[in-house]
């Protein structure tokens, strides 16, 4: 009887283990609204790849080409692995261009859609295993591979159809236009899938977070162009495809240098310029605007009662608040203006080319920022449920470069004195200083006595202490 009773338990042990393994997937940590779209994209990619492979008769030339592209992709990944790993450490969770699109687009140009999809899966999986293993969750890698598969499948389908209908090859003058449209299809499908996933998971994400910055998109265009060139070289002589590896490695290292320079100039918590980088760029602006219309102006901003947020809810909550304020600063100034974090809860902004309305335009920008910060409600996820920090405020000191000119340090000193005057007047205020006197003349704009930020959690309100 004991043996009979024990047999079912042993029989169910693998089932229990599988359930535990599935329950431990990182996928279940993403927002529930994202799970269905992710599975839909992955299933669609799998079915299209399967359909593409099963509906064509294998040809030895296509198999040799697919094998060669896979070998080139593996060799490229192995040679550039250390550089690629360093690039991924720098970019973190942001959109990342791994340069594998050279091989994906080469496959899309030379192979039928199904084979192009298979090559994409193999090469992209090898890149993840060798360059990003244990750094990116598996569900994200599978989704990214599915997005690449759909992009390569769509581009290959378009180009194969046009080449077949028009009875032309890659050496036909009209092929250039076909390749351009193929690149656009690849870029559009991939960008739309990734941007859609980010938009669903992060409803308030900025456009740059969803589609990437211009430099990253330009890098993707460059890799696709190189893929088209390698495809044409391969048709001329397959050995010529090897000559693409040195330029690819140089491009890898050049991109790494640029990313290192950017990382060295940015604040890790907010993505704004750090103090040293802001000073360097602000000095350039000061010298440049002397030859143009309109003086520059400086805002020095300090979050009121920020220590209360850190003391009450920890530094992680404080980091969320700093990031939200940084987003406000980006939104309320022009793209050419310099926004930086000086450390702690202090920020600085330089607005260049204010024109004849310098002081009033500077005041208006400061007031917009002050009002936006006062309206902020920062949502912070916690193990005990969502936490909402509200009632934030910022004090702002302003300074405009006088007609006779001034050094950057003098302008910052004037703005800093104006900031302390705003704090002394009750916080949540804007004060304008003038660089023509030793101590700033202060023009009242707003004086609003305000309490420390309130924190809302699970429907309960509490005021953090000073």
MIDO-306142 format. One record per residue (C-alpha): residue number from 0; residue in one letter; x, z, y negated. Coordinates in steps of 0.1 Angstrom, whole numbers, plus 2048, in hexadecimal, padded with zeros to 3 digits. Layout:
SITE  NUM  A  X  Z  Y
...
END
This chain:
SITE  0  X  800  800  800
SITE  1  X  81C  808  7E8
SITE  2  X  82D  7E6  7EF
SITE  3  X  80C  7D4  7E8
SITE  4  X  807  7E8  7C8
SITE  5  X  82A  7E0  7BD
SITE  6  X  829  7BB  7C3
SITE  7  X  811  7B2  7A6
SITE  8  X  827  7C6  78E
SITE  9  X  845  7B2  798
SITE  10  X  831  792  796
SITE  11  X  825  79A  773
SITE  12  X  848  7A5  766
SITE  13  X  852  782  75B
SITE  14  X  831  77E  749
SITE  15  X  837  79F  736
SITE  16  X  85A  794  72E
SITE  17  X  84E  773  720
SITE  18  X  834  784  70B
SITE  19  X  84D  79B  6FC
SITE  20  X  865  77E  6F6
SITE  21  X  84A  76B  6E4
SITE  22  X  83E  78A  6D0
SITE  23  X  862  78E  6C4
SITE  24  X  864  76B  6B4
SITE  25  X  86D  76A  68F
SITE  26  X  850  752  68A
SITE  27  X  837  76E  68A
SITE  28  X  848  77D  66B
SITE  29  X  83E  760  655
SITE  30  X  81C  75F  643
SITE  31  X  800  758  65B
SITE  32  X  7F4  73B  646
SITE  33  X  815  729  64D
SITE  34  X  814  72C  673
SITE  35  X  7FA  710  679
SITE  36  X  80B  6F6  661
SITE  37  X  82D  6FD  671
SITE  38  X  81F  6F8  694
SITE  39  X  80D  6D8  689
SITE  40  X  82C  6C9  67B
SITE  41  X  840  6D1  69A
SITE  42  X  826  6C5  6B2
SITE  43  X  822  6A4  69E
SITE  44  X  847  69E  69E
SITE  45  X  849  6A4  6C4
SITE  46  X  82C  68D  6CC
SITE  47  X  839  671  6B6
SITE  48  X  85C  674  6C5
SITE  49  X  84D  673  6E8
SITE  50  X  836  656  6E0
SITE  51  X  853  643  6D0
SITE  52  X  869  648  6EF
SITE  53  X  84F  640  709
SITE  54  X  840  621  6F9
SITE  55  X  860  60C  6F7
SITE  56  X  876  5FE  712
SITE  57  X  899  60D  711
SITE  58  X  8B4  5F5  708
SITE  59  X  8D9  5FB  70F
SITE  60  X  8E3  5F2  6EB
SITE  61  X  8CB  60C  6DD
SITE  62  X  8D7  626  6F6
SITE  63  X  8FC  620  6ED
SITE  64  X  8F4  621  6C7
SITE  65  X  8E1  642  6CB
SITE  66  X  8FD  651  6E0
SITE  67  X  917  647  6C6
SITE  68  X  903  655  6A9
SITE  69  X  8FF  676  6BC
SITE  70  X  925  677  6C2
SITE  71  X  92D  670  69E
SITE  72  X  914  68B  693
SITE  73  X  924  6A4  6AB
SITE  74  X  947  69C  6A0
SITE  75  X  93E  69E  67B
SITE  76  X  92D  6C1  681
SITE  77  X  94B  6CE  694
SITE  78  X  965  6C3  67A
SITE  79  X  950  6CF  65D
SITE  80  X  942  6EF  66E
SITE  81  X  956  709  65A
SITE  82  X  94D  6F8  639
SITE  83  X  929  6F5  643
SITE  84  X  927  719  64D
SITE  85  X  935  724  62B
SITE  86  X  91C  70E  619
SITE  87  X  900  71E  62C
SITE  88  X  90C  741  623
SITE  89  X  90C  737  5FE
SITE  90  X  8EA  726  5FE
SITE  91  X  8D9  741  613
SITE  92  X  8B4  73C  616
SITE  93  X  8B3  71F  5FD
SITE  94  X  8AD  6FB  605
SITE  95  X  8CC  6EE  615
SITE  96  X  8D9  6CA  61A
SITE  97  X  8F0  6CA  639
SITE  98  X  8FB  6A5  636
SITE  99  X  8EE  69D  659
SITE  100  X  8D6  684  648
SITE  101  X  8F3  66B  64B
SITE  102  X  8ED  669  670
SITE  103  X  8C7  66D  66E
SITE  104  X  8C3  64F  657
SITE  105  X  8DD  63B  66A
SITE  106  X  8C8  640  689
SITE  107  X  8A8  637  676
SITE  108  X  8B9  616  66B
SITE  109  X  8C7  60C  68C
SITE  110  X  8AF  61A  6A6
SITE  111  X  88A  618  6AF
SITE  112  X  876  636  6A1
SITE  113  X  875  649  6C2
SITE  114  X  89B  647  6C8
SITE  115  X  8A2  64F  6A3
SITE  116  X  88D  66F  6A8
SITE  117  X  8A0  679  6C7
SITE  118  X  8C1  674  6B6
SITE  119  X  8B5  689  698
SITE  120  X  8AB  6A6  6AF
SITE  121  X  8CB  6A6  6C1
SITE  122  X  8E2  6A4  6A3
SITE  123  X  8CE  6BD  68E
SITE  124  X  8CC  6D6  6AA
SITE  125  X  8F2  6D4  6AF
SITE  126  X  8F7  6DA  689
SITE  127  X  8E1  6F9  68B
SITE  128  X  8F2  707  6AB
SITE  129  X  916  702  69E
SITE  130  X  912  707  678
SITE  131  X  8F4  71D  673
SITE  132  X  8EE  72F  695
SITE  133  X  8E2  753  690
SITE  134  X  8DE  74E  66B
SITE  135  X  8BE  73A  66A
SITE  136  X  89F  744  67E
SITE  137  X  897  72E  69B
SITE  138  X  874  725  68E
SITE  139  X  883  719  66D
SITE  140  X  89C  703  680
SITE  141  X  880  6F4  696
SITE  142  X  86B  6ED  677
SITE  143  X  888  6DD  665
SITE  144  X  891  6C8  683
SITE  145  X  86C  6BD  685
SITE  146  X  86C  6B3  660
SITE  147  X  88C  69F  666
SITE  148  X  87D  68E  684
SITE  149  X  85D  684  671
SITE  150  X  873  677  654
SITE  151  X  889  663  66B
SITE  152  X  86B  656  67F
SITE  153  X  858  64B  660
SITE  154  X  877  63A  651
SITE  155  X  880  629  671
SITE  156  X  85C  61D  677
SITE  157  X  85A  60E  654
SITE  158  X  87C  5FC  656
SITE  159  X  876  5F0  67A
SITE  160  X  854  5E2  671
SITE  161  X  861  5D0  652
SITE  162  X  880  5C2  663
SITE  163  X  86B  5B5  680
SITE  164  X  850  5A6  66A
SITE  165  X  868  595  653
SITE  166  X  880  58B  66F
SITE  167  X  89F  597  65C
SITE  168  X  8BC  5AE  663
SITE  169  X  8D1  5C6  64E
SITE  170  X  8E7  5AA  641
SITE  171  X  8C9  599  631
SITE  172  X  8C9  59D  60B
SITE  173  X  8A6  5AA  60D
SITE  174  X  8B1  5C6  624
SITE  175  X  8BE  5DB  607
SITE  176  X  89A  5DF  5FA
SITE  177  X  88F  5E9  61D
SITE  178  X  8AA  603  61F
SITE  179  X  8A1  612  5FE
SITE  180  X  87C  615  608
SITE  181  X  888  625  629
SITE  182  X  89C  63F  615
SITE  183  X  87E  646  5FF
SITE  184  X  868  64B  61E
SITE  185  X  882  662  62E
SITE  186  X  886  677  60E
SITE  187  X  860  678  607
SITE  188  X  856  683  629
SITE  189  X  871  69E  62C
SITE  190  X  86C  6AB  609
SITE  191  X  846  6AD  60D
SITE  192  X  848  6C0  62E
SITE  193  X  861  6D9  622
SITE  194  X  850  6DD  600
SITE  195  X  82E  6E2  611
SITE  196  X  83C  6FD  627
SITE  197  X  84B  70F  60A
SITE  198  X  82C  70C  5F5
SITE  199  X  816  71A  611
SITE  200  X  82E  737  618
SITE  201  X  836  73E  5F3
SITE  202  X  818  734  5DD
SITE  203  X  829  73B  5BC
SITE  204  X  84A  729  5C5
SITE  205  X  85A  715  5AA
SITE  206  X  85E  6EF  5AD
SITE  207  X  883  6F2  5B1
SITE  208  X  87E  70A  5CE
SITE  209  X  867  6F2  5E0
SITE  210  X  879  6D1  5DB
SITE  211  X  89C  6DD  5D2
SITE  212  X  8B1  6D8  5B3
SITE  213  X  8BB  6B5  5A8
SITE  214  X  8DF  6B9  5B5
SITE  215  X  8D3  6C0  5D8
SITE  216  X  8BB  6A3  5D8
SITE  217  X  8D7  68C  5CB
SITE  218  X  8ED  698  5E8
SITE  219  X  8D2  68F  601
SITE  220  X  8CF  66C  5F1
SITE  221  X  8F5  668  5F4
SITE  222  X  8F4  671  619
SITE  223  X  8D8  659  620
SITE  224  X  8EB  63D  60E
SITE  225  X  909  645  622
SITE  226  X  8F4  643  641
SITE  227  X  8E8  620  638
SITE  228  X  90C  615  631
SITE  229  X  918  623  653
SITE  230  X  8FC  610  664
SITE  231  X  907  5EF  655
SITE  232  X  92B  5F6  65D
SITE  233  X  921  5FE  681
SITE  234  X  910  5DC  685
SITE  235  X  92F  5CB  678
SITE  236  X  946  5DE  68F
SITE  237  X  93C  5FF  6A1
SITE  238  X  95F  60E  69B
SITE  239  X  95A  60B  675
SITE  240  X  941  628  678
SITE  241  X  95F  640  67D
SITE  242  X  96B  639  65A
SITE  243  X  94D  64C  64C
SITE  244  X  95A  66D  659
SITE  245  X  976  673  63F
SITE  246  X  95F  66C  621
SITE  247  X  945  683  630
SITE  248  X  95E  6A0  633
SITE  249  X  96A  69B  610
SITE  250  X  946  69B  604
SITE  251  X  940  6BB  618
SITE  252  X  95D  6CC  607
SITE  253  X  954  6BF  5E4
SITE  254  X  930  6CD  5E8
SITE  255  X  93F  6EF  5F4
SITE  256  X  955  6F1  5D5
SITE  257  X  937  6EA  5BF
SITE  258  X  922  704  5D1
SITE  259  X  93E  71E  5CE
SITE  260  X  941  717  5A8
SITE  261  X  91B  71B  5A4
SITE  262  X  91B  73B  5B9
SITE  263  X  937  74A  5A4
SITE  264  X  923  744  585
SITE  265  X  901  751  590
SITE  266  X  8F3  774  593
SITE  267  X  8EA  77B  5B7
SITE  268  X  8CA  78D  5B1
SITE  269  X  8B9  777  597
SITE  270  X  8CB  755  59A
SITE  271  X  8D2  756  574
SITE  272  X  8F4  751  565
SITE  273  X  90A  770  569
SITE  274  X  91A  780  54A
SITE  275  X  93C  76D  54D
SITE  276  X  92C  74B  553
SITE  277  X  913  750  537
SITE  278  X  92E  759  51E
SITE  279  X  942  73A  527
SITE  280  X  924  722  524
SITE  281  X  917  734  504
SITE  282  X  939  72F  4F3
SITE  283  X  937  70A  4FA
SITE  284  X  914  709  4EB
SITE  285  X  920  71B  4CC
SITE  286  X  93C  701  4C6
SITE  287  X  925  6E4  4CE
SITE  288  X  908  6ED  4B8
SITE  289  X  91F  6EF  499
SITE  290  X  91F  6C9  49A
SITE  291  X  8F9  6C6  49F
SITE  292  X  8DA  6D1  48E
SITE  293  X  8CC  6F3  493
SITE  294  X  8DE  715  499
SITE  295  X  8DD  727  4BA
SITE  296  X  8CB  748  4BF
SITE  297  X  8D1  764  4D7
SITE  298  X  8B8  77C  4E9
SITE  299  X  8C4  79B  4F9
SITE  300  X  8A9  7AB  50F
SITE  301  X  8A7  7CC  521
SITE  302  X  88C  7D7  53A
SITE  303  X  87C  7F7  52F
SITE  304  X  87B  814  548
SITE  305  X  88B  7FF  563
SITE  306  X  89C  81D  571
SITE  307  X  87A  82B  57A
SITE  308  X  873  80E  591
SITE  309  X  894  812  5A4
SITE  310  X  891  838  5A6
SITE  311  X  86D  838  5B2
SITE  312  X  86C  81A  5C9
SITE  313  X  890  811  5D1
SITE  314  X  8A8  7F6  5C6
SITE  315  X  896  7DB  5DB
SITE  316  X  877  7DF  5C5
SITE  317  X  88E  7DD  5A7
SITE  318  X  89D  7BD  5B3
SITE  319  X  87A  7AE  5B6
SITE  320  X  873  7B8  592
SITE  321  X  894  7A9  586
SITE  322  X  88C  788  598
SITE  323  X  869  787  589
SITE  324  X  876  78D  565
SITE  325  X  891  772  56B
SITE  326  X  875  759  574
SITE  327  X  863  762  554
SITE  328  X  883  75B  540
SITE  329  X  887  739  551
SITE  330  X  863  72F  54A
SITE  331  X  863  739  525
SITE  332  X  882  727  519
SITE  333  X  88D  704  51A
SITE  334  X  8A2  6F6  536
SITE  335  X  8C1  6F1  520
SITE  336  X  8C0  716  515
SITE  337  X  8D8  72F  525
SITE  338  X  8C8  74C  538
SITE  339  X  8DF  767  547
SITE  340  X  8DF  78A  555
SITE  341  X  8F8  7A1  545
SITE  342  X  8F4  7BC  560
SITE  343  X  8DB  7D7  568
SITE  344  X  8BA  7CF  557
SITE  345  X  8C9  7BD  539
SITE  346  X  8C5  797  534
SITE  347  X  8D1  77F  51A
SITE  348  X  8C4  75D  50E
SITE  349  X  8D4  743  4F7
SITE  350  X  8BC  72A  4E7
SITE  351  X  8D0  70D  4D8
SITE  352  X  8C5  6F5  4BD
SITE  353  X  8A9  70A  4AD
SITE  354  X  8A7  6F4  48E
SITE  355  X  89B  6FF  46C
SITE  356  X  882  718  47C
SITE  357  X  89E  72B  48D
SITE  358  X  893  74F  489
SITE  359  X  86E  749  48D
SITE  360  X  873  734  4AC
SITE  361  X  88A  74E  4BB
SITE  362  X  870  769  4B4
SITE  363  X  854  754  4C3
SITE  364  X  869  750  4E3
SITE  365  X  870  775  4E5
SITE  366  X  84B  77D  4E0
SITE  367  X  841  766  4FC
SITE  368  X  85A  776  513
SITE  369  X  84E  799  509
SITE  370  X  82A  791  50F
SITE  371  X  831  780  531
SITE  372  X  845  79E  53D
SITE  373  X  829  7B6  532
SITE  374  X  810  7A2  547
SITE  375  X  826  7A1  566
SITE  376  X  819  7AE  587
SITE  377  X  835  7AE  5A0
SITE  378  X  82A  7AE  5C4
SITE  379  X  842  7BF  5DC
SITE  380  X  83D  7C0  602
SITE  381  X  843  7E2  612
SITE  382  X  83E  7F0  635
SITE  383  X  821  804  626
SITE  384  X  810  7E6  617
SITE  385  X  814  7D2  5F7
SITE  386  X  821  7E4  5D8
SITE  387  X  818  7D7  5B5
SITE  388  X  82E  7E0  598
SITE  389  X  81D  7DB  577
SITE  390  X  81F  7E7  553
SITE  391  X  843  7DA  54F
SITE  392  X  850  7D4  52C
SITE  393  X  86F  7C7  51C
SITE  394  X  881  7CE  4FB
SITE  395  X  891  7B0  4E9
SITE  396  X  8AB  7AC  4CF
SITE  397  X  8B0  78B  4BD
SITE  398  X  8CB  77B  4A8
SITE  399  X  8CF  758  499
SITE  400  X  8F1  74A  48F
SITE  401  X  8F3  749  469
SITE  402  X  8FB  729  456
SITE  403  X  91F  734  451
SITE  404  X  924  736  476
SITE  405  X  92D  754  48B
SITE  406  X  93F  75D  4AB
SITE  407  X  92C  763  4CB
SITE  408  X  936  787  4CE
SITE  409  X  929  78D  4AA
SITE  410  X  908  77D  4B3
SITE  411  X  905  792  4D2
SITE  412  X  90D  7B2  4BF
SITE  413  X  8F1  7AB  4A6
SITE  414  X  8D8  7A4  4C1
SITE  415  X  8E3  7C3  4D4
SITE  416  X  8DE  7D9  4B6
SITE  417  X  8BC  7C9  4B1
SITE  418  X  8B4  7D1  4D5
SITE  419  X  8BC  7F6  4D1
SITE  420  X  8A6  7F6  4B1
SITE  421  X  889  7E8  4C6
SITE  422  X  88E  803  4E0
SITE  423  X  890  81E  4C5
SITE  424  X  86F  811  4B7
SITE  425  X  85D  818  4D7
SITE  426  X  867  7FC  4EF
SITE  427  X  853  7DD  4F9
SITE  428  X  85D  7CF  4D7
SITE  429  X  870  7B2  4C7
SITE  430  X  889  7B8  4AB
SITE  431  X  89B  79D  497
SITE  432  X  8BE  7A3  48A
SITE  433  X  8D2  78F  471
SITE  434  X  8F6  786  475
SITE  435  X  8FD  786  450
SITE  436  X  901  7AC  44D
SITE  437  X  916  7C6  45F
SITE  438  X  8F7  7D6  46D
SITE  439  X  8D8  7C1  475
SITE  440  X  8BB  7C0  45E
SITE  441  X  89D  7C6  475
SITE  442  X  87C  7B3  471
SITE  443  X  85F  7C5  483
SITE  444  X  84B  7AF  49A
SITE  445  X  83B  7C6  4B3
SITE  446  X  83D  7EB  4B9
SITE  447  X  82A  7F6  4D8
SITE  448  X  82F  818  4E7
SITE  449  X  82D  813  50D
SITE  450  X  830  829  52B
SITE  451  X  846  822  549
SITE  452  X  83A  807  561
SITE  453  X  81D  810  577
SITE  454  X  81E  80A  59C
SITE  455  X  7FF  800  5B0
SITE  456  X  7FF  804  5D5
SITE  457  X  7E1  803  5ED
SITE  458  X  7C9  807  5D0
SITE  459  X  7DA  826  5C2
SITE  460  X  7EA  827  5A0
SITE  461  X  808  83D  596
SITE  462  X  81F  83D  578
SITE  463  X  844  83E  580
SITE  464  X  858  857  56D
SITE  465  X  871  84F  552
END
